[in-house]
Every structure is written in C-alpha cells, then in structure tokens.
C-alpha cells in the first residue's frame, strides 16, 4: 500500500498536511511509540538508581555508563528522529556515545591508582 492510496482515505486537510511534511522529509511519529520510549527512559533511570545502591566495585561505573549509552541512543534515535534518517548516521552517533562512555570509564578507573597519594587540604576556617 503506497502513501498516496493511504492518504486518500483520510480527511483532505490531513492528506495535504502529510504531503507538505513528506515534501520536506518530515514524518509523524506515533504517540504510542514516543510514550513507550519515554517509559523505557523512566525504567532505565530507575535501574540506574537501583544499580547505584548495589556495590559492584569497579562494575558500578560500567553499569551506569552502559545505561547512559542506551538512554542517549534512545533519545537520539527516537526523539531526534535519527531512527528514520540514514542508518549510517544513527550507527555513528551510537558508536560515538559508546566510545565517550568507554573513555570516561577508563579515566575514572585510573583514579584508583592516584587517589591514595592525594593529600587532603584542611578546609579554610572562617574568621570570627
């Protein structure tokens, strides 16, 4: 079923609006899809909070970063409409999120080695 035959079964004003949107490359995203992506983001946020309360050692940062990459990818793919753009663009963006999380994770894991040699400085005492 092509777009033209589908548009003729609707109100002419809707068909005209859809034709104008299609001309500019825009498209309508079903509300059900947007709400389900939003629900997924809320669930992933709850999982992030729950995971932060579990001691996984060095794994905590990796779990948090993995969840962050998934959430960033969902936002970019669905709310920024990359899902309907070129597959290459979506893959490059998701890979970029992954590598940023990887680099941040590796940098934070390194703090274990130099953290003990940092000497705490006394807090400045307010003068009375």
Secondary structure, DSSP 8 states (H G I E B T S, - for coil): --HHHHHHTS-HHHHHHHHHHHHTT-----HHHHHHHHHHHHHHHHHHHHHHTS--TTHHHHHHHHHHHHHHHHIIIIIS-GGGS-HHHHHHHHHHHHHHHHHHHHHHHHHHHHHTT-----------
